[in-house]
Amino acid sequence: MPSYLLLTSLPLANMCYAIPGKITDFDGKKVIVDYFGEKRYAYNEFKEVKKGDYIYAQGGFVINVVPEKEAMEILEFWKESFFKLREVDLRLARLEGSGVAGEKTRIILDKALEGRKIDFEEYLYLLSLEDENDMGYLFKVANFIRQKHHKNACCVHGIIEFSNFCSSDCLYCGIRKSNRTLERYRMSEEEILQTVREAVSVYGFKSIVLQSGEDPHFDADGISFLIRRILKENNLLLFISVGEVGERGLKKFYEAGARGVLIRFETSDKELYSKLHPRDALSYRMAEIRAAGEIGFLVLTGGLVGVPGQKNEDILKDIFAAKKLCPEMYTFGPFLPHPDTPLSQNQPPAVELVLKTIAVLRLADVNGKIVSTTALETLDAEKGRNDGFMAGANSLMLNLTPEKYRGLYNIYPGRIHEKETVKHQIDKAIEDLQKLGRAPTDIGLR
Ligand code: SF4
């Protein structure tokens, strides 16, 4: 049976998106897990576990104990396809057969392959490549390095956008406060809970991002209450993405049980930041992200690629600014002009620039996870996601927002998957992952 059929015939709840591992030992607060013969580590804060238990982990946290019989069935099911997928990934990550890249490109990329330091000017050279052979080789090397450090592991999160109200006015964003043409929505607590419930119990998601604009209706206490309710009935790694809430707000989220924060800084250039965010200061944004990391959250952060006024040098500085924040995962997506914003007359960047950003990011941080963003897919509906994966990315997010609201979370126009059911998105994701030989194996610490 082809491995794709093997994958799709797995019960959905077991498919999305983790494979259980067996606890073989303990190391302080961490458990050591056997995972198809490999050793991985995961923090255990919430569950009572013992040697021999099977667990699901996400982002390096134990989130669930799986009954042995169920775990054995899933592992048995995965065994054949897992190794087949790994072979596909290995084959696709080979460097042989790359077109002939220019000498300077090869010299710089040789350094990356040998783990030697690449300096700022050299990274800038890579980010500015225009020749197809040069770019192709950059992507190949980035994918090779991704494979070397992460194997075929792919992390799949779900995202629920629960309110499109926002008190901020970021110039690039379609749900900014000043966009009076947009119909606003706010999901009720019951709707949010029901959406999470379905994502976990029907589709098997193990990691979910709760996202909204900066909606004053949901203060830090209200969101913390929601986090507690969600985690009381679901085994889940929960990320919060509601804009700036200050250190006190972040601590409340952490105490309530959330373990991840998604907050981008968009640009690390102070002047550009203040032009794009008339009310806000870059220093506050960076302090918020740093505080999230210090509290112990897994941090997802990144920036916009191709925003008006940005140079390649700025993008590179953004990559290094993001790296300094030690994120669990990077998210760098293209600027897509929204017709009802002050930046409507600008053009989006070339897809290649976004892919080069992902590739350079992969060279700059071999360990971090990198999302192939929905915005990239929107920019190039046919190949965006997979090209992102082939340029060094290894994570993706599926949109779980109820369909009646999804189109209203209109941060940029024509967002892909807006009208697709969750089931359809999952099917497409499985198909793409299978083609690329990637498996949902987010279990260990890095
Ligand atoms: S980017 Fe975020 S904070 Fe800014 S307007 Fe959009 S939703 Fe609000």
Residues whose N, C-alpha, C, O or C-beta is under 5 A from the ligand:
A	BS01	SF4	C166 S168 D169 C170 C173 I175 R176 S212 G213 E214 G243
